[in-house]
Amino acid sequence: MKSNNRRLLYLFILSRKENHYTTYSSLSHPGNYLALSHRGQLRRGNSVGPNQSCAHFLPRRT
């Protein structure tokens, strides 16, 4: 098997909501959001909206 040295780079736009949650939307594919299911698996970006709870993440304290 050949090793694949390609690097994948994903860019997301972070936006803060009124309820202090953050959402991540794709820069290369507008309208697609990063979301997790209740089992911790990634959900398809085209079936997730910005107002769904699966796309809301709490900000991390630094």
MMTF fields as JSON, N, C-alpha, C and O atoms, coordinates in Angstrom:
{
  "mmtfVersion": "1.0.0",
  "mmtfProducer": "UNKNOWN",
  "numBonds": 247,
  "numAtoms": 248,
  "numGroups": 62,
  "numChains": 1,
  "numModels": 1,
  "chainsPerModel": [1],
  "groupsPerChain": [62],
  "chainIdList": ["A"],
  "bondAtomList": [4, 2, 8, 6, 12, 10, 16, 14, 20, 18, 24, 22, 28, 26, 32, 30, 36, 34, 40, 38, 44, 42, 48, 46, 52, 50, 56, 54, 60, 58, 64, 62, 68, 66, 72, 70, 76, 74, 80, 78, 84, 82, 88, 86, 92, 90, 96, 94, 100, 98, 104, 102, 108, 106, 112, 110, 116, 114, 120, 118, 124, 122, 128, 126, 132, 130, 136, 134, 140, 138, 144, 142, 148, 146, 152, 150, 156, 154, 160, 158, 164, 162, 168, 166, 172, 170, 176, 174, 180, 178, 184, 182, 188, 186, 192, 190, 196, 194, 200, 198, 204, 202, 208, 206, 212, 210, 216, 214, 220, 218, 224, 222, 228, 226, 232, 230, 236, 234, 240, 238, 244, 242],
  "bondOrderList": [1, 1, 1, 1, 1, 1, 1, 1, 1, 1, 1, 1, 1, 1, 1, 1, 1, 1, 1, 1, 1, 1, 1, 1, 1, 1, 1, 1, 1, 1, 1, 1, 1, 1, 1, 1, 1, 1, 1, 1, 1, 1, 1, 1, 1, 1, 1, 1, 1, 1, 1, 1, 1, 1, 1, 1, 1, 1, 1, 1, 1],
  "groupList": [{"groupName": "MET", "atomNameList": ["N", "CA", "C", "O"], "elementList": ["N", "C", "C", "O"], "formalChargeList": [0, 0, 0, 0], "bondAtomList": [1, 0, 2, 1, 3, 2], "bondOrderList": [1, 1, 2], "singleLetterCode": "M", "chemCompType": "L-PEPTIDE LINKING"}, {"groupName": "LYS", "atomNameList": ["N", "CA", "C", "O"], "elementList": ["N", "C", "C", "O"], "formalChargeList": [0, 0, 0, 0], "bondAtomList": [1, 0, 2, 1, 3, 2], "bondOrderList": [1, 1, 2], "singleLetterCode": "K", "chemCompType": "L-PEPTIDE LINKING"}, {"groupName": "SER", "atomNameList": ["N", "CA", "C", "O"], "elementList": ["N", "C", "C", "O"], "formalChargeList": [0, 0, 0, 0], "bondAtomList": [1, 0, 2, 1, 3, 2], "bondOrderList": [1, 1, 2], "singleLetterCode": "S", "chemCompType": "L-PEPTIDE LINKING"}, {"groupName": "ASN", "atomNameList": ["N", "CA", "C", "O"], "elementList": ["N", "C", "C", "O"], "formalChargeList": [0, 0, 0, 0], "bondAtomList": [1, 0, 2, 1, 3, 2], "bondOrderList": [1, 1, 2], "singleLetterCode": "N", "chemCompType": "L-PEPTIDE LINKING"}, {"groupName": "ARG", "atomNameList": ["N", "CA", "C", "O"], "elementList": ["N", "C", "C", "O"], "formalChargeList": [0, 0, 0, 0], "bondAtomList": [1, 0, 2, 1, 3, 2], "bondOrderList": [1, 1, 2], "singleLetterCode": "R", "chemCompType": "L-PEPTIDE LINKING"}, {"groupName": "LEU", "atomNameList": ["N", "CA", "C", "O"], "elementList": ["N", "C", "C", "O"], "formalChargeList": [0, 0, 0, 0], "bondAtomList": [1, 0, 2, 1, 3, 2], "bondOrderList": [1, 1, 2], "singleLetterCode": "L", "chemCompType": "L-PEPTIDE LINKING"}, {"groupName": "TYR", "atomNameList": ["N", "CA", "C", "O"], "elementList": ["N", "C", "C", "O"], "formalChargeList": [0, 0, 0, 0], "bondAtomList": [1, 0, 2, 1, 3, 2], "bondOrderList": [1, 1, 2], "singleLetterCode": "Y", "chemCompType": "L-PEPTIDE LINKING"}, {"groupName": "PHE", "atomNameList": ["N", "CA", "C", "O"], "elementList": ["N", "C", "C", "O"], "formalChargeList": [0, 0, 0, 0], "bondAtomList": [1, 0, 2, 1, 3, 2], "bondOrderList": [1, 1, 2], "singleLetterCode": "F", "chemCompType": "L-PEPTIDE LINKING"}, {"groupName": "ILE", "atomNameList": ["N", "CA", "C", "O"], "elementList": ["N", "C", "C", "O"], "formalChargeList": [0, 0, 0, 0], "bondAtomList": [1, 0, 2, 1, 3, 2], "bondOrderList": [1, 1, 2], "singleLetterCode": "I", "chemCompType": "L-PEPTIDE LINKING"}, {"groupName": "GLU", "atomNameList": ["N", "CA", "C", "O"], "elementList": ["N", "C", "C", "O"], "formalChargeList": [0, 0, 0, 0], "bondAtomList": [1, 0, 2, 1, 3, 2], "bondOrderList": [1, 1, 2], "singleLetterCode": "E", "chemCompType": "L-PEPTIDE LINKING"}, {"groupName": "HIS", "atomNameList": ["N", "CA", "C", "O"], "elementList": ["N", "C", "C", "O"], "formalChargeList": [0, 0, 0, 0], "bondAtomList": [1, 0, 2, 1, 3, 2], "bondOrderList": [1, 1, 2], "singleLetterCode": "H", "chemCompType": "L-PEPTIDE LINKING"}, {"groupName": "THR", "atomNameList": ["N", "CA", "C", "O"], "elementList": ["N", "C", "C", "O"], "formalChargeList": [0, 0, 0, 0], "bondAtomList": [1, 0, 2, 1, 3, 2], "bondOrderList": [1, 1, 2], "singleLetterCode": "T", "chemCompType": "L-PEPTIDE LINKING"}, {"groupName": "PRO", "atomNameList": ["N", "CA", "C", "O"], "elementList": ["N", "C", "C", "O"], "formalChargeList": [0, 0, 0, 0], "bondAtomList": [1, 0, 2, 1, 3, 2], "bondOrderList": [1, 1, 2], "singleLetterCode": "P", "chemCompType": "L-PEPTIDE LINKING"}, {"groupName": "GLY", "atomNameList": ["N", "CA", "C", "O"], "elementList": ["N", "C", "C", "O"], "formalChargeList": [0, 0, 0, 0], "bondAtomList": [1, 0, 2, 1, 3, 2], "bondOrderList": [1, 1, 2], "singleLetterCode": "G", "chemCompType": "PEPTIDE LINKING"}, {"groupName": "ALA", "atomNameList": ["N", "CA", "C", "O"], "elementList": ["N", "C", "C", "O"], "formalChargeList": [0, 0, 0, 0], "bondAtomList": [1, 0, 2, 1, 3, 2], "bondOrderList": [1, 1, 2], "singleLetterCode": "A", "chemCompType": "L-PEPTIDE LINKING"}, {"groupName": "GLN", "atomNameList": ["N", "CA", "C", "O"], "elementList": ["N", "C", "C", "O"], "formalChargeList": [0, 0, 0, 0], "bondAtomList": [1, 0, 2, 1, 3, 2], "bondOrderList": [1, 1, 2], "singleLetterCode": "Q", "chemCompType": "L-PEPTIDE LINKING"}, {"groupName": "VAL", "atomNameList": ["N", "CA", "C", "O"], "elementList": ["N", "C", "C", "O"], "formalChargeList": [0, 0, 0, 0], "bondAtomList": [1, 0, 2, 1, 3, 2], "bondOrderList": [1, 1, 2], "singleLetterCode": "V", "chemCompType": "L-PEPTIDE LINKING"}, {"groupName": "CYS", "atomNameList": ["N", "CA", "C", "O"], "elementList": ["N", "C", "C", "O"], "formalChargeList": [0, 0, 0, 0], "bondAtomList": [1, 0, 2, 1, 3, 2], "bondOrderList": [1, 1, 2], "singleLetterCode": "C", "chemCompType": "L-PEPTIDE LINKING"}],
  "groupTypeList": [0, 1, 2, 3, 3, 4, 4, 5, 5, 6, 5, 7, 8, 5, 2, 4, 1, 9, 3, 10, 6, 11, 11, 6, 2, 2, 5, 2, 10, 12, 13, 3, 6, 5, 14, 5, 2, 10, 4, 13, 15, 5, 4, 4, 13, 3, 2, 16, 13, 12, 3, 15, 2, 17, 14, 10, 7, 5, 12, 4, 4, 11],
  "groupIdList": [1, 2, 3, 4, 5, 6, 7, 8, 9, 10, 11, 12, 13, 14, 15, 16, 17, 18, 19, 20, 21, 22, 23, 24, 25, 26, 27, 28, 29, 30, 31, 32, 33, 34, 35, 36, 37, 38, 39, 40, 41, 42, 43, 44, 45, 46, 47, 48, 49, 50, 51, 52, 53, 54, 55, 56, 57, 58, 59, 60, 61, 62],
  "secStructList": [7, 7, 7, 7, 7, 7, 7, 7, 7, 7, 7, 3, 3, 3, 3, 3, 7, 6, 6, 1, 7, 3, 3, 3, 3, 3, 1, 1, 1, 6, 6, 7, 5, 7, 7, 5, 7, 6, 6, 1, 7, 5, 7, 7, 4, 4, 4, 7, 7, 6, 6, 1, 4, 4, 4, 7, 5, 7, 7, 7, 7, 7],
  "xCoordList": [0.842, 0.0, 0.887, 1.843, 0.581, 1.33, 0.842, -0.344, 1.772, 1.375, 0.903, 1.482, -0.123, -0.691, -0.278, -0.69, 0.525, 1.041, 0.213, 0.681, -0.99, -1.841, -2.332, -2.697, -2.337, -2.839, -4.198, -4.376, -5.144, -6.477, -6.59, -6.232, -7.084, -7.237, -8.689, -9.22, -9.315, -10.704, -10.766, -10.205, -11.439, -11.588, -13.037, -13.939, -13.26, -14.6, -14.719, -13.747, -15.925, -16.232, -16.943, -17.969, -16.392, -16.986, -17.941, -17.558, -19.181, -20.125, -20.77, -21.105, -20.935, -21.517, -22.997, -23.396, -23.796, -25.242, -25.607, -24.764, -26.869, -27.344, -27.331, -27.205, -27.46, -27.512, -26.113, -25.987, -25.07, -23.672, -23.124, -22.06, -23.803, -23.275, -22.536, -22.735, -21.694, -20.992, -21.35, -21.624, -21.348, -21.56, -20.381, -19.732, -20.116, -19.022, -19.603, -20.194, -19.437, -19.904, -18.701, -17.651, -18.863, -17.777, -17.506, -18.435, -16.241, -15.866, -15.96, -16.356, -15.6, -15.617, -17.005, -17.277, -17.888, -19.247, -20.232, -20.648, -20.616, -21.531, -22.86, -23.41, -23.358, -24.614, -24.445, -25.426, -23.227, -22.95, -22.341, -21.422, -22.865, -22.443, -21.869, -22.279, -20.92, -20.351, -21.344, -21.801, -21.686, -22.661, -22.357, -21.805, -22.728, -22.566, -23.923, -24.818, -24.074, -25.306, -25.275, -24.275, -26.364, -26.408, -25.47, -25.198, -24.973, -23.994, -22.561, -21.629, -22.361, -21.037, -20.476, -19.296, -21.303, -20.852, -21.156, -22.096, -20.338, -20.57, -21.853, -22.168, -22.585, -23.786, -23.443, -22.522, -24.182, -23.954, -24.243, -25.255, -23.35, -23.449, -24.646, -25.157, -25.113, -26.233, -27.578, -28.595, -27.616, -28.877, -28.959, -29.844, -28.049, -27.977, -28.151, -27.555, -28.971, -29.168, -28.488, -28.127, -28.304, -27.6, -28.386, -27.801, -29.688, -30.5, -30.788, -31.511, -30.25, -30.452, -29.48, -28.339, -29.93, -29.107, -27.868, -26.883, -27.892, -26.715, -25.555, -24.421, -25.802, -24.754, -24.247, -23.381, -24.776, -24.375, -23.301, -23.453, -22.229, -21.126, -20.858, -20.998, -20.474, -20.122, -18.691, -17.827, -18.436, -17.058, -16.16, -16.593, -14.915, -13.945, -13.237, -12.792, -13.132, -12.431, -10.935, -10.401, -10.274, -8.815, -8.128, -6.899],
  "yCoordList": [-1.178, 0.0, 1.24, 1.322, 2.181, 3.423, 4.39, 4.44, 5.142, 6.153, 7.401, 7.79, 8.002, 9.198, 10.398, 10.522, 11.274, 12.426, 13.679, 14.778, 13.544, 14.724, 15.219, 14.433, 16.528, 17.141, 17.744, 18.47, 17.439, 18.018, 19.166, 19.034, 20.273, 21.446, 21.89, 22.196, 21.921, 22.344, 23.658, 23.778, 24.629, 25.929, 26.123, 25.887, 26.557, 26.788, 28.214, 28.816, 28.744, 30.07, 29.877, 29.2, 30.473, 30.391, 31.556, 32.706, 31.277, 32.361, 32.1, 30.965, 33.158, 33.055, 33.402, 34.369, 32.616, 32.818, 33.624, 33.871, 34.03, 34.829, 34.029, 34.607, 32.707, 31.861, 31.404, 30.435, 32.093, 31.858, 30.551, 30.11, 29.922, 28.758, 29.227, 30.35, 28.371, 28.683, 27.649, 26.494, 28.054, 27.147, 27.276, 28.32, 26.218, 26.191, 25.888, 24.828, 26.807, 26.588, 26.487, 27.073, 25.74, 25.495, 26.736, 27.396, 27.046, 28.182, 27.826, 28.658, 26.606, 26.194, 25.77, 25.801, 25.373, 24.965, 25.743, 25.231, 26.95, 27.754, 27.039, 26.424, 27.128, 26.481, 25.123, 24.546, 24.588, 23.312, 23.594, 24.404, 22.914, 23.155, 21.884, 20.778, 22.047, 20.948, 20.579, 21.447, 19.283, 18.849, 17.421, 16.627, 17.11, 15.774, 15.196, 15.916, 13.885, 13.212, 12.952, 13.233, 12.42, 12.135, 10.993, 10.785, 10.253, 9.184, 9.656, 8.87, 10.921, 11.477, 11.319, 11.584, 10.891, 10.735, 12.005, 12.736, 12.257, 13.429, 13.276, 12.192, 14.365, 14.381, 15.032, 15.845, 14.679, 15.253, 16.747, 17.177, 17.526, 18.983, 19.555, 20.605, 18.888, 19.437, 19.156, 19.674, 18.351, 18.077, 18.772, 18.468, 19.698, 20.383, 21.872, 22.456, 22.479, 23.918, 24.611, 23.959, 25.916, 26.634, 26.723, 26.999, 26.496, 26.603, 25.262, 25.214, 24.179, 22.859, 22.675, 23.133, 22.006, 21.853, 20.999, 21.139, 20.121, 19.282, 20.093, 19.612, 21.295, 22.138, 23.182, 23.986, 23.182, 24.163, 23.573, 22.471, 24.309, 23.889, 24.967, 26.154, 24.569, 25.538, 26.008, 25.206, 27.294, 27.779, 27.238, 27.037, 27.011, 26.493, 27.641, 28.585, 27.563, 28.605, 28.45, 27.341, 29.566, 29.525, 30.276, 30.351],
  "zCoordList": [0.0, 0.0, 0.0, 0.771, -0.841, -0.914, 0.156, 0.482, 0.686, 1.665, 0.922, -0.092, 1.427, 0.818, 1.656, 2.81, 1.092, 1.826, 1.623, 1.922, 1.13, 0.937, 2.282, 3.156, 2.435, 3.665, 3.377, 2.399, 4.229, 4.098, 5.085, 6.255, 4.608, 5.449, 5.394, 4.326, 6.541, 6.631, 7.391, 8.48, 6.825, 7.467, 7.848, 7.044, 9.09, 9.595, 10.087, 10.543, 9.989, 10.505, 11.844, 11.923, 12.88, 14.21, 14.386, 14.17, 14.776, 15.059, 16.414, 16.753, 17.169, 18.509, 18.458, 17.809, 19.14, 19.201, 20.441, 21.303, 20.521, 21.657, 22.951, 24.03, 22.861, 24.053, 24.493, 25.242, 24.033, 24.381, 23.82, 24.253, 22.883, 22.185, 20.938, 20.476, 20.403, 19.168, 18.108, 18.433, 16.859, 15.741, 14.786, 14.72, 14.06, 13.1, 11.727, 11.521, 10.793, 9.425, 8.504, 8.769, 7.421, 6.486, 5.649, 5.184, 5.463, 4.635, 3.153, 2.337, 2.808, 1.401, 0.921, -0.28, 1.845, 1.492, 2.362, 3.402, 1.98, 2.803, 3.026, 2.112, 4.231, 4.576, 5.217, 5.686, 5.255, 5.92, 7.284, 7.411, 8.307, 9.681, 10.285, 9.934, 11.194, 11.943, 13.033, 13.776, 13.137, 14.135, 14.572, 13.81, 15.815, 16.37, 16.727, 17.17, 16.533, 16.922, 18.431, 19.092, 18.967, 20.399, 20.774, 21.956, 19.792, 20.038, 19.834, 20.007, 19.472, 19.291, 17.892, 17.666, 16.949, 15.574, 14.79, 15.102, 13.761, 12.926, 12.128, 11.638, 12.002, 11.158, 9.84, 9.763, 8.8, 7.48, 7.53, 8.082, 6.951, 7.013, 6.282, 6.673, 5.22, 4.47, 5.124, 4.663, 6.187, 6.872, 8.225, 9.026, 8.484, 9.78, 9.565, 8.66, 10.403, 10.346, 11.508, 12.488, 11.419, 12.483, 13.79, 14.837, 13.749, 14.96, 15.61, 16.605, 15.085, 15.693, 16.851, 16.79, 17.903, 19.103, 18.863, 19.588, 17.867, 17.6, 17.034, 17.033, 16.557, 15.994, 16.984, 16.64, 18.212, 19.215, 20.118, 20.645, 20.289, 21.154, 22.175, 21.879, 23.373, 24.398, 24.16, 23.807, 24.35, 24.165, 25.272, 26.406, 24.919, 25.874, 26.563, 25.911, 27.868, 28.614, 28.426, 28.456, 28.235, 28.063, 29.161, 29.183]
}
